[in-house]
Amino acid sequence: MELALIRTLMDKGFYENHKGIRTPDKLFTKEVRKIKNTLDYAMQQYDKTITPAELEALFFTRNVLTTSNKDMYKDLFKKIGHEQSLSKDIAQEVLAKLFQQLVGEEIAKLGFQYVNGAENTLEPMRKLLSDYQDDFMPNLKVDWGDISIDSLLEANDIQSKWQFNIPSLRNRVEGISGGHLVIVGARPNTGKTSFHASLIASEGGFARQGAKCIILCNEEHYSRVGARYLSAATDMSMEEVKGNYALANTRYKPVHDNIKIYDSTGKDMSWVEAIVKAYKPDILVLDMGDKFATRNTDKSDVYLKEAAIHARNISKQYDCAIIWMSQLSAVAEGKVYVDQSMLEGSKTGKAAEADLMILISKNPELNEGKIHTATIDPNDVSTNNQTQRHLNIAKNKLRGGWHGVVHCELDGARARYMA
């Protein structure tokens, strides 16, 4: 291996990047060290790539050797002539590892001297650090991102692979793609489950666009969530489905195979990652996302942030879009305009990980001219203005970066959001 390194160092460009203390003579055996010294001289004197024949000629004119030593070195140069240069990345890794080992051995020897009282000042350690700190080469290879114009244009084009099917929302935020973390928040009884059911299963939804969708629910039983998906897909209430099974089946069939729902009560983010790795969804819904967090501290903002980071990493590593459903705190009750500070149990940690944040609000109930916060059945279309929903785009790192509020209507009986 050391002869292959010598052959590689004969290349002027590679030598310049690894000369001096980066390739100390101690990396080589005593005999090869002399050849390395001649190579250092040749590179400094002639400033060009050296051939094996040139290195051999310089070596024998600069060193006085016995007959036996001459024979030994002729044999070494013969082997060098037959060696193939290592590729630059492999040679760099080999040198880095050898260099680390050398520094480690010197630190160990110095430590032994301290233990045995042979050294009583830190000056030798300071000198060692001074000698090596600027040239210590980690065993590291980075595949830099492609930032060519064509690559960036292509990446920009696929940011909206899965388009929103709510026109008022799509006009402002076209869609999402793999690698995106979307946080959706709302107060109870606002229509969170109907929201993701509508985005996925209703006309023009993600499932109809061909996306493989997995919904992991840990709040409601999977059959209740599934009922909303059935209603959204068929544009029929459950009573209407019972009354016209054949029509419902026809409408449900186009999306059924692209939707999987599982009751995930008690599961954590590691289990979620295993599901994504095994089933490779395009869209993953965590309903509710907060309940997948592992409570390893009393501070909810800390463990929710950790779970959100894990979710974001999953979305990037497995190229899927994750929709994280969350509650808004009581501060948001009765408010149309809400913001990310109202996310329950979290400060900024969870919100910081989101590419897109959609916070759903509804109109406060009117009662004799006064506003109060009574719970409203989202299926009750008789209450004045209770079908209107407001989608607050509280964070948007996607193309365009628009922030603001869009308005739509919720048909609670059919789990559909409409502009």
Residue pairs with C-beta under 8 A, 6 or more apart in sequence:
1 94
2 27
2 28
2 29
2 32
3 32
3 76
3 79
3 80
3 83
4 83
4 84
4 85
4 86
5 23
5 27
5 28
5 86
5 91
5 94
5 95
6 28
6 32
6 35
6 36
6 39
6 80
6 83
7 52
7 80
7 83
7 84
7 85
7 86
8 14
8 85
8 86
8 88
8 91
9 15
9 18
9 23
9 36
9 39
10 39
10 49
10 50
10 51
10 52
10 55
10 85
11 49
11 85
12 43
12 47
12 48
12 49
12 50
13 49
14 88
14 91
15 39
15 43
18 92
18 95
19 40
19 43
20 135
21 131
21 132
21 135
22 95
22 99
22 135
22 137
23 36
23 95
23 99
24 99
24 102
25 33
25 36
25 37
26 102
27 95
27 98
27 99
27 102
28 35
28 36
31 72
31 73
31 76
32 76
34 59
34 63
34 73
35 55
35 59
35 73
35 76
35 77
35 80
38 55
38 58
38 59
38 62
38 63
39 50
39 55
41 58
41 62
42 50
42 54
42 55
42 58
43 50
52 77
52 80
52 81
53 81
55 77
55 80
56 74
56 77
56 80
59 73
59 77
60 70
60 73
65 73
85 91
86 94
89 141
92 137
93 139
93 141
95 137
96 137
96 138
96 139
96 140
97 139
99 135
99 136
99 137
100 136
100 137
100 138
100 139
103 128
103 132
103 136
106 128
107 128
110 119
110 124
110 125
110 128
113 119
113 124
156 399
158 177
159 174
159 175
159 176
159 177
159 398
159 399
160 174
160 175
160 176
160 177
160 398
160 399
161 175
161 176
161 177
161 178
162 175
162 176
162 177
162 206
162 209
162 211
162 282
162 283
162 321
163 170
163 174
163 175
163 204
163 209
164 170
164 173
164 174
164 175
164 176
164 199
165 198
165 199
165 202
165 203
165 204
165 205
165 206
165 208
166 198
166 199
166 391
166 406
166 408
166 417
166 418
166 419
167 419
168 391
168 406
168 407
168 408
168 419
169 358
169 391
169 406
169 408
169 419
171 406
172 393
172 400
172 402
172 404
172 406
173 356
173 393
173 396
173 398
173 400
173 402
174 398
174 399
174 400
176 182
176 321
176 355
176 356
176 398
177 321
178 282
178 315
178 318
178 319
178 320
178 321
179 315
179 316
179 319
179 320
179 321
180 315
180 321
180 322
180 355
180 356
180 398
181 308
181 311
181 312
181 315
181 321
181 322
181 324
181 353
181 354
181 355
181 356
182 321
182 322
182 323
182 324
182 354
182 355
182 356
182 357
182 358
183 289
183 308
183 324
183 326
183 343
183 350
183 351
183 354
183 356
183 357
183 358
183 395
184 192
184 195
184 196
184 323
184 324
184 325
184 326
184 357
184 358
184 359
184 360
185 325
185 326
185 327
185 328
185 338
185 342
185 343
185 344
185 357
185 358
185 359
185 360
186 192
186 195
186 327
186 328
186 359
186 360
186 361
187 327
187 328
187 332
187 333
187 361
188 327
188 375
189 375
189 376
189 377
189 378
190 360
190 361
190 362
190 378
190 389
191 360
191 362
191 378
191 389
191 410
191 412
191 417
192 287
192 325
192 360
193 217
193 220
193 225
193 228
193 287
193 325
193 415
194 228
194 232
194 378
194 410
194 412
194 415
194 416
194 417
195 360
195 417
196 215
196 285
196 287
196 323
196 325
197 225
197 228
197 229
197 231
197 232
197 415
198 205
198 232
198 415
198 416
198 417
199 205
199 206
199 323
199 417
200 206
200 207
200 211
200 213
200 215
200 229
200 232
200 255
200 259
200 283
200 285
201 207
201 208
201 229
201 230
201 232
201 233
201 255
201 259
201 415
202 232
202 233
202 235
202 415
202 416
202 417
203 235
205 232
205 255
206 213
206 282
206 283
207 213
207 233
207 255
207 258
207 259
208 254
208 255
210 258
211 258
211 281
211 282
211 283
212 258
212 279
212 280
212 281
212 282
212 283
213 258
213 259
213 260
213 281
213 282
213 283
213 284
213 285
214 260
214 261
214 262
214 275
214 276
214 279
214 281
214 283
214 284
214 285
215 225
215 229
215 259
215 260
215 261
215 262
215 285
215 287
216 262
216 264
216 267
216 272
216 275
216 284
216 285
216 286
216 287
216 292
217 225
217 261
217 262
217 263
217 264
217 287
218 263
218 264
218 265
218 266
218 267
218 287
218 288
218 291
218 292
219 287
219 288
219 291
220 287
221 263
222 261
222 262
222 263
225 261
225 287
226 261
227 238
228 415
229 255
229 259
229 261
229 415
230 238
230 241
230 248
230 252
231 237
231 238
231 241
231 413
231 414
231 415
231 416
232 414
232 415
232 416
233 251
233 252
233 254
233 255
233 256
234 240
234 241
234 247
234 248
234 251
234 252
234 414
235 251
235 414
235 416
236 244
236 247
236 248
236 251
236 414
237 413
237 414
240 248
241 248
260 279
260 281
262 275
264 271
264 272
264 292
265 291
267 292
268 292
268 293
268 294
269 292
269 293
269 294
269 307
269 310
269 311
269 314
270 310
271 292
272 284
272 286
272 292
272 311
272 314
273 310
273 314
273 318
275 284
276 284
276 314
276 318
276 320
277 318
280 318
280 320
281 320
282 320
282 321
283 320
283 321
283 323
284 314
284 315
284 320
284 321
284 322
284 323
285 322
285 323
285 325
286 292
286 311
286 322
286 323
286 324
286 325
287 325
288 325
288 326
288 327
289 307
289 308
289 311
289 324
289 325
289 326
290 304
290 307
290 326
290 327
290 344
290 345
292 307
293 303
293 304
293 306
293 307
294 303
294 306
294 307
295 303
296 303
296 306
297 303
300 345
300 346
301 345
301 346
301 347
301 349
301 350
302 349
304 345
304 346
304 349
304 350
305 346
305 349
305 350
305 352
305 353
307 350
308 324
308 349
308 350
308 352
308 353
308 354
309 353
311 322
311 324
311 353
312 322
312 353
314 320
314 322
315 321
315 322
324 354
326 343
326 344
326 346
326 350
327 343
327 344
328 338
328 342
328 343
328 344
328 359
329 342
329 343
329 344
329 345
331 341
331 342
332 338
332 342
332 359
332 361
333 373
334 364
334 371
334 372
334 373
335 361
335 364
336 361
336 362
336 363
336 364
336 390
336 405
337 361
337 390
337 392
337 405
338 359
338 361
338 392
338 394
339 359
339 392
339 394
340 348
340 351
340 357
340 359
340 394
340 395
342 359
343 350
343 351
351 357
351 394
351 395
354 395
354 397
355 395
355 396
355 397
355 398
356 393
356 395
356 396
356 397
356 398
357 393
357 394
357 395
357 396
358 391
358 392
358 393
358 394
359 391
359 392
359 394
360 389
360 390
360 391
360 392
361 389
361 390
361 392
362 376
362 378
362 386
362 388
362 389
362 390
362 410
363 385
363 386
363 388
363 390
364 371
364 372
364 373
365 371
365 372
365 373
365 374
365 376
365 383
365 386
366 384
366 385
367 374
376 383
376 386
377 412
378 386
378 410
378 412
379 412
379 413
380 386
380 412
381 387
381 411
381 412
381 413
387 409
387 410
387 411
387 412
388 407
388 408
388 409
388 410
389 407
389 408
389 409
389 410
389 417
390 405
390 406
390 407
391 405
391 406
391 407
391 408
392 404
392 405
393 402
393 403
393 404
393 405
393 406
394 403
395 403
396 402
396 403
407 419
408 417
408 418
408 419
409 417
409 418
409 419
410 416
410 417
410 418
411 417
411 418
